[in-house]
Amino acid sequence: MTKADIVNEISKSTGIDKQTVLTSIESFMETVKGSLAKNENVYLRGFGSFIVKKRAQKTARNISKNTTIIIPEHNIPSFKPAKTFMNDVK
């Protein structure tokens, strides 16, 4: 399912025009990205959590050049579904 499909489904079920729904979804995604960029987790009860995970520093190898590099510690975004969401999918 794409973003356009989601917009169409929400527009059909609520009767709100597609442009308003698209603006709302875009605003939601920008808010989530901004919060995660500031290391703030986003919790949506009954749906799940958008969280920031910290990846530890590690050593990686370039096999073709036979060299090693150090990848510094960094943050990555992650999604953890709620238990009710998991049960609905199962």
PDB file with one MODEL, atoms N, CA, C and O in Angstrom:
MODEL        1
ATOM      1  N   MET A   1       0.852  -1.174   0.000  1.00  0.00           N
ATOM      2  CA  MET A   1       0.000   0.000   0.000  1.00  0.00           C
ATOM      3  C   MET A   1       0.896   1.235   0.000  1.00  0.00           C
ATOM      4  O   MET A   1       1.834   1.327   0.791  1.00  0.00           O
ATOM      5  N   THR A   2       0.608   2.164  -0.873  1.00  0.00           N
ATOM      6  CA  THR A   2       1.388   3.387  -0.982  1.00  0.00           C
ATOM      7  C   THR A   2       0.701   4.529  -0.234  1.00  0.00           C
ATOM      8  O   THR A   2      -0.416   4.387   0.264  1.00  0.00           O
ATOM      9  N   LYS A   3       1.393   5.654  -0.171  1.00  0.00           N
ATOM     10  CA  LYS A   3       0.818   6.831   0.479  1.00  0.00           C
ATOM     11  C   LYS A   3      -0.448   7.278  -0.248  1.00  0.00           C
ATOM     12  O   LYS A   3      -1.417   7.696   0.387  1.00  0.00           O
ATOM     13  N   ALA A   4      -0.441   7.192  -1.573  1.00  0.00           N
ATOM     14  CA  ALA A   4      -1.627   7.571  -2.351  1.00  0.00           C
ATOM     15  C   ALA A   4      -2.811   6.657  -2.034  1.00  0.00           C
ATOM     16  O   ALA A   4      -3.951   7.116  -1.961  1.00  0.00           O
ATOM     17  N   ASP A   5      -2.540   5.367  -1.847  1.00  0.00           N
ATOM     18  CA  ASP A   5      -3.605   4.428  -1.471  1.00  0.00           C
ATOM     19  C   ASP A   5      -4.178   4.775  -0.101  1.00  0.00           C
ATOM     20  O   ASP A   5      -5.390   4.719   0.109  1.00  0.00           O
ATOM     21  N   ILE A   6      -3.297   5.131   0.825  1.00  0.00           N
ATOM     22  CA  ILE A   6      -3.748   5.508   2.178  1.00  0.00           C
ATOM     23  C   ILE A   6      -4.619   6.754   2.103  1.00  0.00           C
ATOM     24  O   ILE A   6      -5.668   6.821   2.745  1.00  0.00           O
ATOM     25  N   VAL A   7      -4.187   7.744   1.318  1.00  0.00           N
ATOM     26  CA  VAL A   7      -4.971   8.979   1.150  1.00  0.00           C
ATOM     27  C   VAL A   7      -6.341   8.649   0.582  1.00  0.00           C
ATOM     28  O   VAL A   7      -7.345   9.180   1.057  1.00  0.00           O
ATOM     29  N   ASN A   8      -6.405   7.785  -0.424  1.00  0.00           N
ATOM     30  CA  ASN A   8      -7.688   7.411  -1.025  1.00  0.00           C
ATOM     31  C   ASN A   8      -8.600   6.713  -0.024  1.00  0.00           C
ATOM     32  O   ASN A   8      -9.793   7.012   0.040  1.00  0.00           O
ATOM     33  N   GLU A   9      -8.051   5.786   0.758  1.00  0.00           N
ATOM     34  CA  GLU A   9      -8.853   5.061   1.747  1.00  0.00           C
ATOM     35  C   GLU A   9      -9.410   5.994   2.823  1.00  0.00           C
ATOM     36  O   GLU A   9     -10.585   5.906   3.178  1.00  0.00           O
ATOM     37  N   ILE A  10      -8.566   6.884   3.338  1.00  0.00           N
ATOM     38  CA  ILE A  10      -9.015   7.820   4.377  1.00  0.00           C
ATOM     39  C   ILE A  10     -10.054   8.774   3.804  1.00  0.00           C
ATOM     40  O   ILE A  10     -11.046   9.086   4.462  1.00  0.00           O
ATOM     41  N   SER A  11      -9.828   9.235   2.583  1.00  0.00           N
ATOM     42  CA  SER A  11     -10.769  10.156   1.948  1.00  0.00           C
ATOM     43  C   SER A  11     -12.136   9.503   1.750  1.00  0.00           C
ATOM     44  O   SER A  11     -13.168  10.132   1.984  1.00  0.00           O
ATOM     45  N   LYS A  12     -12.142   8.235   1.318  1.00  0.00           N
ATOM     46  CA  LYS A  12     -13.405   7.511   1.134  1.00  0.00           C
ATOM     47  C   LYS A  12     -14.136   7.299   2.447  1.00  0.00           C
ATOM     48  O   LYS A  12     -15.346   7.505   2.530  1.00  0.00           O
ATOM     49  N   SER A  13     -13.400   6.886   3.475  1.00  0.00           N
ATOM     50  CA  SER A  13     -14.056   6.529   4.737  1.00  0.00           C
ATOM     51  C   SER A  13     -14.506   7.745   5.547  1.00  0.00           C
ATOM     52  O   SER A  13     -15.456   7.640   6.322  1.00  0.00           O
ATOM     53  N   THR A  14     -13.851   8.890   5.388  1.00  0.00           N
ATOM     54  CA  THR A  14     -14.214  10.058   6.185  1.00  0.00           C
ATOM     55  C   THR A  14     -14.992  11.116   5.409  1.00  0.00           C
ATOM     56  O   THR A  14     -15.686  11.938   6.008  1.00  0.00           O
ATOM     57  N   GLY A  15     -14.882  11.101   4.081  1.00  0.00           N
ATOM     58  CA  GLY A  15     -15.544  12.116   3.278  1.00  0.00           C
ATOM     59  C   GLY A  15     -14.759  13.407   3.171  1.00  0.00           C
ATOM     60  O   GLY A  15     -15.263  14.393   2.633  1.00  0.00           O
ATOM     61  N   ILE A  16     -13.540  13.419   3.669  1.00  0.00           N
ATOM     62  CA  ILE A  16     -12.671  14.600   3.578  1.00  0.00           C
ATOM     63  C   ILE A  16     -11.972  14.564   2.227  1.00  0.00           C
ATOM     64  O   ILE A  16     -11.620  13.491   1.737  1.00  0.00           O
ATOM     65  N   ASP A  17     -11.766  15.748   1.616  1.00  0.00           N
ATOM     66  CA  ASP A  17     -11.141  15.761   0.296  1.00  0.00           C
ATOM     67  C   ASP A  17      -9.687  15.287   0.376  1.00  0.00           C
ATOM     68  O   ASP A  17      -9.030  15.400   1.411  1.00  0.00           O
ATOM     69  N   LYS A  18      -9.213  14.759  -0.740  1.00  0.00           N
ATOM     70  CA  LYS A  18      -7.895  14.117  -0.788  1.00  0.00           C
ATOM     71  C   LYS A  18      -6.760  15.073  -0.460  1.00  0.00           C
ATOM     72  O   LYS A  18      -5.788  14.673   0.180  1.00  0.00           O
ATOM     73  N   GLN A  19      -6.861  16.326  -0.885  1.00  0.00           N
ATOM     74  CA  GLN A  19      -5.785  17.285  -0.641  1.00  0.00           C
ATOM     75  C   GLN A  19      -5.614  17.550   0.854  1.00  0.00           C
ATOM     76  O   GLN A  19      -4.489  17.658   1.340  1.00  0.00           O
ATOM     77  N   THR A  20      -6.720  17.653   1.580  1.00  0.00           N
ATOM     78  CA  THR A  20      -6.648  17.870   3.029  1.00  0.00           C
ATOM     79  C   THR A  20      -6.044  16.657   3.721  1.00  0.00           C
ATOM     80  O   THR A  20      -5.228  16.801   4.631  1.00  0.00           O
ATOM     81  N   VAL A  21      -6.440  15.467   3.297  1.00  0.00           N
ATOM     82  CA  VAL A  21      -5.894  14.235   3.882  1.00  0.00           C
ATOM     83  C   VAL A  21      -4.403  14.144   3.594  1.00  0.00           C
ATOM     84  O   VAL A  21      -3.625  13.802   4.484  1.00  0.00           O
ATOM     85  N   LEU A  22      -3.990  14.446   2.363  1.00  0.00           N
ATOM     86  CA  LEU A  22      -2.577  14.401   1.996  1.00  0.00           C
ATOM     87  C   LEU A  22      -1.766  15.385   2.823  1.00  0.00           C
ATOM     88  O   LEU A  22      -0.670  15.056   3.278  1.00  0.00           O
ATOM     89  N   THR A  23      -2.291  16.587   3.022  1.00  0.00           N
ATOM     90  CA  THR A  23      -1.604  17.586   3.837  1.00  0.00           C
ATOM     91  C   THR A  23      -1.456  17.102   5.276  1.00  0.00           C
ATOM     92  O   THR A  23      -0.412  17.307   5.895  1.00  0.00           O
ATOM     93  N   SER A  24      -2.487  16.467   5.807  1.00  0.00           N
ATOM     94  CA  SER A  24      -2.435  15.951   7.176  1.00  0.00           C
ATOM     95  C   SER A  24      -1.403  14.837   7.313  1.00  0.00           C
ATOM     96  O   SER A  24      -0.646  14.803   8.283  1.00  0.00           O
ATOM     97  N   ILE A  25      -1.374  13.932   6.347  1.00  0.00           N
ATOM     98  CA  ILE A  25      -0.415  12.831   6.401  1.00  0.00           C
ATOM     99  C   ILE A  25       1.010  13.351   6.269  1.00  0.00           C
ATOM    100  O   ILE A  25       1.901  12.907   6.993  1.00  0.00           O
ATOM    101  N   GLU A  26       1.232  14.285   5.356  1.00  0.00           N
ATOM    102  CA  GLU A  26       2.566  14.882   5.194  1.00  0.00           C
ATOM    103  C   GLU A  26       2.999  15.582   6.473  1.00  0.00           C
ATOM    104  O   GLU A  26       4.154  15.467   6.884  1.00  0.00           O
ATOM    105  N   SER A  27       2.083  16.305   7.104  1.00  0.00           N
ATOM    106  CA  SER A  27       2.393  16.997   8.349  1.00  0.00           C
ATOM    107  C   SER A  27       2.729  16.005   9.453  1.00  0.00           C
ATOM    108  O   SER A  27       3.657  16.232  10.228  1.00  0.00           O
ATOM    109  N   PHE A  28       1.983  14.905   9.530  1.00  0.00           N
ATOM    110  CA  PHE A  28       2.258  13.864  10.522  1.00  0.00           C
ATOM    111  C   PHE A  28       3.657  13.280  10.318  1.00  0.00           C
ATOM    112  O   PHE A  28       4.410  13.116  11.278  1.00  0.00           O
ATOM    113  N   MET A  29       4.000  12.971   9.079  1.00  0.00           N
ATOM    114  CA  MET A  29       5.309  12.379   8.808  1.00  0.00           C
ATOM    115  C   MET A  29       6.438  13.358   9.123  1.00  0.00           C
ATOM    116  O   MET A  29       7.470  12.951   9.656  1.00  0.00           O
ATOM    117  N   GLU A  30       6.262  14.627   8.805  1.00  0.00           N
ATOM    118  CA  GLU A  30       7.283  15.631   9.116  1.00  0.00           C
ATOM    119  C   GLU A  30       7.449  15.785  10.629  1.00  0.00           C
ATOM    120  O   GLU A  30       8.568  15.945  11.116  1.00  0.00           O
ATOM    121  N   THR A  31       6.343  15.736  11.371  1.00  0.00           N
ATOM    122  CA  THR A  31       6.400  15.843  12.824  1.00  0.00           C
ATOM    123  C   THR A  31       7.143  14.658  13.422  1.00  0.00           C
ATOM    124  O   THR A  31       7.964  14.832  14.323  1.00  0.00           O
ATOM    125  N   VAL A  32       6.862  13.450  12.929  1.00  0.00           N
ATOM    126  CA  VAL A  32       7.550  12.259  13.433  1.00  0.00           C
ATOM    127  C   VAL A  32       9.044  12.338  13.115  1.00  0.00           C
ATOM    128  O   VAL A  32       9.877  12.068  13.979  1.00  0.00           O
ATOM    129  N   LYS A  33       9.386  12.711  11.870  1.00  0.00           N
ATOM    130  CA  LYS A  33      10.799  12.822  11.496  1.00  0.00           C
ATOM    131  C   LYS A  33      11.511  13.873  12.335  1.00  0.00           C
ATOM    132  O   LYS A  33      12.645  13.663  12.764  1.00  0.00           O
ATOM    133  N   GLY A  34      10.851  15.004  12.571  1.00  0.00           N
ATOM    134  CA  GLY A  34      11.457  16.059  13.386  1.00  0.00           C
ATOM    135  C   GLY A  34      11.682  15.620  14.817  1.00  0.00           C
ATOM    136  O   GLY A  34      12.716  15.932  15.408  1.00  0.00           O
ATOM    137  N   SER A  35      10.723  14.896  15.382  1.00  0.00           N
ATOM    138  CA  SER A  35      10.868  14.407  16.753  1.00  0.00           C
ATOM    139  C   SER A  35      12.003  13.403  16.852  1.00  0.00           C
ATOM    140  O   SER A  35      12.797  13.457  17.791  1.00  0.00           O
ATOM    141  N   LEU A  36      12.089  12.498  15.905  1.00  0.00           N
ATOM    142  CA  LEU A  36      13.159  11.503  15.932  1.00  0.00           C
ATOM    143  C   LEU A  36      14.522  12.157  15.717  1.00  0.00           C
ATOM    144  O   LEU A  36      15.518  11.710  16.284  1.00  0.00           O
ATOM    145  N   ALA A  37      14.571  13.203  14.906  1.00  0.00           N
ATOM    146  CA  ALA A  37      15.827  13.916  14.690  1.00  0.00           C
ATOM    147  C   ALA A  37      16.314  14.588  15.972  1.00  0.00           C
ATOM    148  O   ALA A  37      17.515  14.779  16.164  1.00  0.00           O
ATOM    149  N   LYS A  38      15.367  14.947  16.855  1.00  0.00           N
ATOM    150  CA  LYS A  38      15.717  15.561  18.145  1.00  0.00           C
ATOM    151  C   LYS A  38      15.850  14.507  19.256  1.00  0.00           C
ATOM    152  O   LYS A  38      15.865  14.848  20.439  1.00  0.00           O
ATOM    153  N   ASN A  39      15.946  13.227  18.871  1.00  0.00           N
ATOM    154  CA  ASN A  39      16.053  12.098  19.810  1.00  0.00           C
ATOM    155  C   ASN A  39      14.843  11.988  20.731  1.00  0.00           C
ATOM    156  O   ASN A  39      14.976  11.561  21.878  1.00  0.00           O
ATOM    157  N   GLU A  40      13.681  12.363  20.245  1.00  0.00           N
ATOM    158  CA  GLU A  40      12.444  12.219  21.006  1.00  0.00           C
ATOM    159  C   GLU A  40      11.621  11.102  20.379  1.00  0.00           C
ATOM    160  O   GLU A  40      11.346  11.131  19.179  1.00  0.00           O
ATOM    161  N   ASN A  41      11.227  10.123  21.181  1.00  0.00           N
ATOM    162  CA  ASN A  41      10.413   9.020  20.693  1.00  0.00           C
ATOM    163  C   ASN A  41       8.962   9.467  20.530  1.00  0.00           C
ATOM    164  O   ASN A  41       8.511  10.389  21.210  1.00  0.00           O
ATOM    165  N   VAL A  42       8.229   8.806  19.620  1.00  0.00           N
ATOM    166  CA  VAL A  42       6.825   9.108  19.367  1.00  0.00           C
ATOM    167  C   VAL A  42       6.020   7.863  19.713  1.00  0.00           C
ATOM    168  O   VAL A  42       6.245   6.797  19.140  1.00  0.00           O
ATOM    169  N   TYR A  43       5.075   7.992  20.654  1.00  0.00           N
ATOM    170  CA  TYR A  43       4.270   6.871  21.110  1.00  0.00           C
ATOM    171  C   TYR A  43       2.820   7.056  20.656  1.00  0.00           C
ATOM    172  O   TYR A  43       2.198   8.076  20.951  1.00  0.00           O
ATOM    173  N   LEU A  44       2.292   6.073  19.944  1.00  0.00           N
ATOM    174  CA  LEU A  44       0.906   6.088  19.495  1.00  0.00           C
ATOM    175  C   LEU A  44       0.216   4.885  20.115  1.00  0.00           C
ATOM    176  O   LEU A  44       0.360   3.763  19.628  1.00  0.00           O
ATOM    177  N   ARG A  45      -0.525   5.110  21.176  1.00  0.00           N
ATOM    178  CA  ARG A  45      -1.168   4.024  21.909  1.00  0.00           C
ATOM    179  C   ARG A  45      -2.066   3.200  21.003  1.00  0.00           C
ATOM    180  O   ARG A  45      -2.879   3.747  20.257  1.00  0.00           O
ATOM    181  N   GLY A  46      -1.917   1.886  21.069  1.00  0.00           N
ATOM    182  CA  GLY A  46      -2.704   0.972  20.263  1.00  0.00           C
ATOM    183  C   GLY A  46      -2.144   0.743  18.874  1.00  0.00           C
ATOM    184  O   GLY A  46      -2.620  -0.139  18.159  1.00  0.00           O
ATOM    185  N   PHE A  47      -1.139   1.520  18.473  1.00  0.00           N
ATOM    186  CA  PHE A  47      -0.533   1.363  17.150  1.00  0.00           C
ATOM    187  C   PHE A  47       0.922   0.948  17.268  1.00  0.00           C
ATOM    188  O   PHE A  47       1.317  -0.094  16.747  1.00  0.00           O
ATOM    189  N   GLY A  48       1.721   1.759  17.950  1.00  0.00           N
ATOM    190  CA  GLY A  48       3.129   1.431  18.115  1.00  0.00           C
ATOM    191  C   GLY A  48       3.944   2.654  18.467  1.00  0.00           C
ATOM    192  O   GLY A  48       3.403   3.728  18.729  1.00  0.00           O
ATOM    193  N   SER A  49       5.259   2.476  18.469  1.00  0.00           N
ATOM    194  CA  SER A  49       6.179   3.540  18.839  1.00  0.00           C
ATOM    195  C   SER A  49       7.245   3.716  17.773  1.00  0.00           C
ATOM    196  O   SER A  49       7.824   2.744  17.288  1.00  0.00           O
ATOM    197  N   PHE A  50       7.495   4.961  17.419  1.00  0.00           N
ATOM    198  CA  PHE A  50       8.627   5.305  16.578  1.00  0.00           C
ATOM    199  C   PHE A  50       9.733   5.701  17.538  1.00  0.00           C
ATOM    200  O   PHE A  50       9.612   6.692  18.257  1.00  0.00           O
ATOM    201  N   ILE A  51      10.815   4.926  17.550  1.00  0.00           N
ATOM    202  CA  ILE A  51      11.871   5.154  18.532  1.00  0.00           C
ATOM    203  C   ILE A  51      13.219   5.345  17.839  1.00  0.00           C
ATOM    204  O   ILE A  51      13.407   4.977  16.679  1.00  0.00           O
ATOM    205  N   VAL A  52      14.143   5.931  18.588  1.00  0.00           N
ATOM    206  CA  VAL A  52      15.499   6.124  18.114  1.00  0.00           C
ATOM    207  C   VAL A  52      16.375   5.084  18.811  1.00  0.00           C
ATOM    208  O   VAL A  52      16.428   5.019  20.039  1.00  0.00           O
ATOM    209  N   LYS A  53      17.055   4.281  18.007  1.00  0.00           N
ATOM    210  CA  LYS A  53      17.975   3.284  18.556  1.00  0.00           C
ATOM    211  C   LYS A  53      19.404   3.758  18.333  1.00  0.00           C
ATOM    212  O   LYS A  53      19.713   4.393  17.325  1.00  0.00           O
ATOM    213  N   LYS A  54      20.255   3.445  19.276  1.00  0.00           N
ATOM    214  CA  LYS A  54      21.651   3.834  19.180  1.00  0.00           C
ATOM    215  C   LYS A  54      22.464   2.634  18.734  1.00  0.00           C
ATOM    216  O   LYS A  54      22.444   1.593  19.390  1.00  0.00           O
ATOM    217  N   ARG A  55      23.174   2.767  17.635  1.00  0.00           N
ATOM    218  CA  ARG A  55      24.064   1.716  17.151  1.00  0.00           C
ATOM    219  C   ARG A  55      25.459   1.984  17.706  1.00  0.00           C
ATOM    220  O   ARG A  55      25.970   3.099  17.605  1.00  0.00           O
ATOM    221  N   ALA A  56      26.056   0.982  18.279  1.00  0.00           N
ATOM    222  CA  ALA A  56      27.378   1.119  18.875  1.00  0.00           C
ATOM    223  C   ALA A  56      28.451   1.243  17.792  1.00  0.00           C
ATOM    224  O   ALA A  56      28.244   0.861  16.640  1.00  0.00           O
ATOM    225  N   GLN A  57      29.591   1.781  18.192  1.00  0.00           N
ATOM    226  CA  GLN A  57      30.724   1.883  17.286  1.00  0.00           C
ATOM    227  C   GLN A  57      31.189   0.472  16.933  1.00  0.00           C
ATOM    228  O   GLN A  57      31.194  -0.419  17.783  1.00  0.00           O
ATOM    229  N   LYS A  58      31.580   0.278  15.671  1.00  0.00           N
ATOM    230  CA  LYS A  58      32.052  -1.044  15.278  1.00  0.00           C
ATOM    231  C   LYS A  58      33.144  -0.922  14.231  1.00  0.00           C
ATOM    232  O   LYS A  58      33.308   0.116  13.590  1.00  0.00           O
ATOM    233  N   THR A  59      33.879  -2.001  14.078  1.00  0.00           N
ATOM    234  CA  THR A  59      34.937  -2.065  13.089  1.00  0.00           C
ATOM    235  C   THR A  59      34.412  -2.820  11.874  1.00  0.00           C
ATOM    236  O   THR A  59      33.837  -3.900  12.008  1.00  0.00           O
ATOM    237  N   ALA A  60      34.610  -2.253  10.699  1.00  0.00           N
ATOM    238  CA  ALA A  60      34.173  -2.881   9.454  1.00  0.00           C
ATOM    239  C   ALA A  60      35.391  -3.113   8.570  1.00  0.00           C
ATOM    240  O   ALA A  60      36.433  -2.480   8.736  1.00  0.00           O
ATOM    241  N   ARG A  61      35.233  -4.032   7.630  1.00  0.00           N
ATOM    242  CA  ARG A  61      36.351  -4.349   6.747  1.00  0.00           C
ATOM    243  C   ARG A  61      35.970  -4.127   5.291  1.00  0.00           C
ATOM    244  O   ARG A  61      34.861  -4.449   4.864  1.00  0.00           O
ATOM    245  N   ASN A  62      36.912  -3.571   4.539  1.00  0.00           N
ATOM    246  CA  ASN A  62      36.794  -3.492   3.090  1.00  0.00           C
ATOM    247  C   ASN A  62      37.588  -4.670   2.546  1.00  0.00           C
ATOM    248  O   ASN A  62      38.819  -4.643   2.526  1.00  0.00           O
ATOM    249  N   ILE A  63      36.889  -5.691   2.111  1.00  0.00           N
ATOM    250  CA  ILE A  63      37.543  -6.936   1.728  1.00  0.00           C
ATOM    251  C   ILE A  63      38.416  -6.750   0.485  1.00  0.00           C
ATOM    252  O   ILE A  63      39.502  -7.323   0.402  1.00  0.00           O
ATOM    253  N   SER A  64      37.952  -5.958  -0.476  1.00  0.00           N
ATOM    254  CA  SER A  64      38.722  -5.806  -1.716  1.00  0.00           C
ATOM    255  C   SER A  64      40.054  -5.102  -1.484  1.00  0.00           C
ATOM    256  O   SER A  64      41.039  -5.420  -2.150  1.00  0.00           O
ATOM    257  N   LYS A  65      40.101  -4.148  -0.547  1.00  0.00           N
ATOM    258  CA  LYS A  65      41.355  -3.433  -0.257  1.00  0.00           C
ATOM    259  C   LYS A  65      42.064  -3.994   0.968  1.00  0.00           C
ATOM    260  O   LYS A  65      43.187  -3.599   1.279  1.00  0.00           O
ATOM    261  N   ASN A  66      41.401  -4.918   1.664  1.00  0.00           N
ATOM    262  CA  ASN A  66      41.933  -5.530   2.877  1.00  0.00           C
ATOM    263  C   ASN A  66      42.284  -4.468   3.920  1.00  0.00           C
ATOM    264  O   ASN A  66      43.360  -4.506   4.518  1.00  0.00           O
ATOM    265  N   THR A  67      41.373  -3.527   4.131  1.00  0.00           N
ATOM    266  CA  THR A  67      41.563  -2.485   5.137  1.00  0.00           C
ATOM    267  C   THR A  67      40.397  -2.528   6.119  1.00  0.00           C
ATOM    268  O   THR A  67      39.335  -3.075   5.823  1.00  0.00           O
ATOM    269  N   THR A  68      40.615  -1.949   7.273  1.00  0.00           N
ATOM    270  CA  THR A  68      39.547  -1.847   8.261  1.00  0.00           C
ATOM    271  C   THR A  68      39.245  -0.376   8.517  1.00  0.00           C
ATOM    272  O   THR A  68      40.131   0.477   8.479  1.00  0.00           O
ATOM    273  N   ILE A  69      37.975  -0.106   8.776  1.00  0.00           N
ATOM    274  CA  ILE A  69      37.562   1.247   9.137  1.00  0.00           C
ATOM    275  C   ILE A  69      36.689   1.155  10.379  1.00  0.00           C
ATOM    276  O   ILE A  69      36.103   0.111  10.667  1.00  0.00           O
ATOM    277  N   ILE A  70      36.612   2.242  11.097  1.00  0.00           N
ATOM    278  CA  ILE A  70      35.773   2.296  12.285  1.00  0.00           C
ATOM    279  C   ILE A  70      34.528   3.092  11.944  1.00  0.00           C
ATOM    280  O   ILE A  70      34.606   4.247  11.525  1.00  0.00           O
ATOM    281  N   ILE A  71      33.377   2.459  12.129  1.00  0.00           N
ATOM    282  CA  ILE A  71      32.101   3.133  11.929  1.00  0.00           C
ATOM    283  C   ILE A  71      31.687   3.703  13.281  1.00  0.00           C
ATOM    284  O   ILE A  71      31.495   2.946  14.232  1.00  0.00           O
ATOM    285  N   PRO A  72      31.545   5.026  13.382  1.00  0.00           N
ATOM    286  CA  PRO A  72      31.240   5.621  14.687  1.00  0.00           C
ATOM    287  C   PRO A  72      29.828   5.286  15.172  1.00  0.00           C
ATOM    288  O   PRO A  72      28.978   4.845  14.398  1.00  0.00           O
ATOM    289  N   GLU A  73      29.602   5.503  16.451  1.00  0.00           N
ATOM    290  CA  GLU A  73      28.275   5.316  17.046  1.00  0.00           C
ATOM    291  C   GLU A  73      27.302   6.270  16.365  1.00  0.00           C
ATOM    292  O   GLU A  73      27.631   7.429  16.114  1.00  0.00           O
ATOM    293  N   HIS A  74      26.078   5.769  16.062  1.00  0.00           N
ATOM    294  CA  HIS A  74      25.092   6.616  15.400  1.00  0.00           C
ATOM    295  C   HIS A  74      23.687   6.156  15.759  1.00  0.00           C
ATOM    296  O   HIS A  74      23.491   5.053  16.270  1.00  0.00           O
ATOM    297  N   ASN A  75      22.713   7.021  15.485  1.00  0.00           N
ATOM    298  CA  ASN A  75      21.315   6.732  15.777  1.00  0.00           C
ATOM    299  C   ASN A  75      20.599   6.288  14.514  1.00  0.00           C
ATOM    300  O   ASN A  75      20.908   6.750  13.416  1.00  0.00           O
ATOM    301  N   ILE A  76      19.624   5.372  14.685  1.00  0.00           N
ATOM    302  CA  ILE A  76      18.787   4.945  13.571  1.00  0.00           C
ATOM    303  C   ILE A  76      17.329   4.957  14.021  1.00  0.00           C
ATOM    304  O   ILE A  76      17.048   4.665  15.183  1.00  0.00           O
ATOM    305  N   PRO A  77      16.395   5.288  13.130  1.00  0.00           N
ATOM    306  CA  PRO A  77      14.978   5.234  13.488  1.00  0.00           C
ATOM    307  C   PRO A  77      14.480   3.794  13.454  1.00  0.00           C
ATOM    308  O   PRO A  77      14.977   2.968  12.689  1.00  0.00           O
ATOM    309  N   SER A  78      13.495   3.509  14.291  1.00  0.00           N
ATOM    310  CA  SER A  78      12.930   2.169  14.357  1.00  0.00           C
ATOM    311  C   SER A  78      11.455   2.275  14.719  1.00  0.00           C
ATOM    312  O   SER A  78      11.017   3.269  15.298  1.00  0.00           O
ATOM    313  N   PHE A  79      10.689   1.235  14.371  1.00  0.00           N
ATOM    314  CA  PHE A  79       9.273   1.179  14.720  1.00  0.00           C
ATOM    315  C   PHE A  79       9.030  -0.080  15.520  1.00  0.00           C
ATOM    316  O   PHE A  79       9.444  -1.169  15.121  1.00  0.00           O
ATOM    317  N   LYS A  80       8.359   0.065  16.653  1.00  0.00           N
ATOM    318  CA  LYS A  80       7.999  -1.079  17.481  1.00  0.00           C
ATOM    319  C   LYS A  80       6.478  -1.114  17.576  1.00  0.00           C
ATOM    320  O   LYS A  80       5.879  -0.226  18.184  1.00  0.00           O
ATOM    321  N   PRO A  81       5.840  -2.134  16.979  1.00  0.00           N
ATOM    322  CA  PRO A  81       4.376  -2.193  17.008  1.00  0.00           C
ATOM    323  C   PRO A  81       3.840  -2.514  18.398  1.00  0.00           C
ATOM    324  O   PRO A  81       4.504  -3.184  19.190  1.00  0.00           O
ATOM    325  N   ALA A  82       2.638  -2.032  18.687  1.00  0.00           N
ATOM    326  CA  ALA A  82       1.977  -2.313  19.957  1.00  0.00           C
ATOM    327  C   ALA A  82       1.503  -3.764  19.972  1.00  0.00           C
ATOM    328  O   ALA A  82       1.345  -4.383  18.919  1.00  0.00           O
ATOM    329  N   LYS A  83       1.278  -4.298  21.164  1.00  0.00           N
ATOM    330  CA  LYS A  83       0.844  -5.690  21.288  1.00  0.00           C
ATOM    331  C   LYS A  83      -0.494  -5.923  20.594  1.00  0.00           C
ATOM    332  O   LYS A  83      -0.682  -6.955  19.951  1.00  0.00           O
ATOM    333  N   THR A  84      -1.424  -4.978  20.717  1.00  0.00           N
ATOM    334  CA  THR A  84      -2.724  -5.149  20.064  1.00  0.00           C
ATOM    335  C   THR A  84      -2.578  -5.145  18.550  1.00  0.00           C
ATOM    336  O   THR A  84      -3.286  -5.872  17.853  1.00  0.00           O
ATOM    337  N   PHE A  85      -1.666  -4.332  18.042  1.00  0.00           N
ATOM    338  CA  PHE A  85      -1.383  -4.285  16.614  1.00  0.00           C
ATOM    339  C   PHE A  85      -0.794  -5.617  16.157  1.00  0.00           C
ATOM    340  O   PHE A  85      -1.180  -6.142  15.113  1.00  0.00           O
ATOM    341  N   MET A  86       0.129  -6.158  16.929  1.00  0.00           N
ATOM    342  CA  MET A  86       0.752  -7.447  16.613  1.00  0.00           C
ATOM    343  C   MET A  86      -0.311  -8.560  16.591  1.00  0.00           C
ATOM    344  O   MET A  86      -0.307  -9.408  15.699  1.00  0.00           O
ATOM    345  N   ASN A  87      -1.205  -8.547  17.565  1.00  0.00           N
ATOM    346  CA  ASN A  87      -2.240  -9.570  17.625  1.00  0.00           C
ATOM    347  C   ASN A  87      -3.201  -9.483  16.448  1.00  0.00           C
ATOM    348  O   ASN A  87      -3.661 -10.511  15.951  1.00  0.00           O
ATOM    349  N   ASP A  88      -3.513  -8.270  15.993  1.00  0.00           N
ATOM    350  CA  ASP A  88      -4.394  -8.095  14.847  1.00  0.00           C
ATOM    351  C   ASP A  88      -3.748  -8.622  13.566  1.00  0.00           C
ATOM    352  O   ASP A  88      -4.436  -9.170  12.705  1.00  0.00           O
ATOM    353  N   VAL A  89      -2.441  -8.460  13.438  1.00  0.00           N
ATOM    354  CA  VAL A  89      -1.738  -8.914  12.240  1.00  0.00           C
ATOM    355  C   VAL A  89      -1.599 -10.430  12.229  1.00  0.00           C
ATOM    356  O   VAL A  89      -1.667 -11.061  11.175  1.00  0.00           O
ATOM    357  N   LYS A  90      -1.404 -11.006  13.406  1.00  0.00           N
ATOM    358  CA  LYS A  90      -1.261 -12.466  13.492  1.00  0.00           C
ATOM    359  C   LYS A  90      -2.551 -13.094  13.091  1.00  0.00           C
ATOM    360  O   LYS A  90      -2.666 -14.319  13.086  1.00  0.00           O
TER     361      LYS A  90
ENDMDL
END
